Amino acid sequence: MLAGMLFQLNWNPVPTYPEQESNLAITRRELKKLTTRAYRVENERWRLEGGRVS
C-alpha cells in the first residue's frame, strides 16, 4: 500500500454520519422495479429459447 494512501486511511476516517446521502443508496421502490425488470427479462429469454435451461 502506498504511504500516502495509508496516511489518508489513518488520519481521515470515514464520518459516521455523512452530511448527504450516498449516491449508492437505493429506495425500496427502485429495488422492486429493478427486481421485476430482471425477472421479466429472464422469463422472456426462457420463452424465446423454447424453455431450455441455459
CORBEL-V545575 format. One record per residue. N is the residue number from 1. PSI is psi in whole degrees, -180 to 180 (NA if undefined). BURIAL is + if it has 24 or more other ideal C-beta (glycine too) atoms within 12 Angstrom, else -. D_CENTER is the distance of its C-alpha to the mean C-alpha in whole Angstrom. Layout:
[[N;PSI;BURIAL;D_CENTER] [N;PSI;BURIAL;D_CENTER]]
//
This chain:
[[1;140;-;26] [2;146;-;28] [3;-41;-;30] [4;-42;-;29] [5;-41;-;25] [6;-41;-;27] [7;-44;-;29] [8;-43;-;26] [9;-36;-;24] [10;-38;-;27] [11;-11;-;28] [12;75;-;25] [13;156;-;23] [14;130;-;20] [15;144;-;21] [16;-41;-;21] [17;91;-;21] [18;150;-;19] [19;-33;-;21] [20;156;-;18] [21;151;-;15] [22;145;-;12] [23;-3;-;10] [24;-10;-;7] [25;143;-;8] [26;138;-;8] [27;163;-;11] [28;-39;-;13] [29;-44;-;14] [30;-42;-;11] [31;-43;-;10] [32;-42;-;13] [33;-45;-;14] [34;-40;-;11] [35;-44;-;12] [36;-42;-;15] [37;-44;-;15] [38;-39;-;14] [39;-44;-;17] [40;-41;-;19] [41;-44;-;18] [42;-42;-;19] [43;-41;-;22] [44;-42;-;23] [45;-44;-;23] [46;-43;-;25] [47;-43;-;28] [48;-30;-;28] [49;1;-;29] [50;25;-;31] [51;7;-;29] [52;143;-;29] [53;130;-;26] [54;NA;-;25]]
//
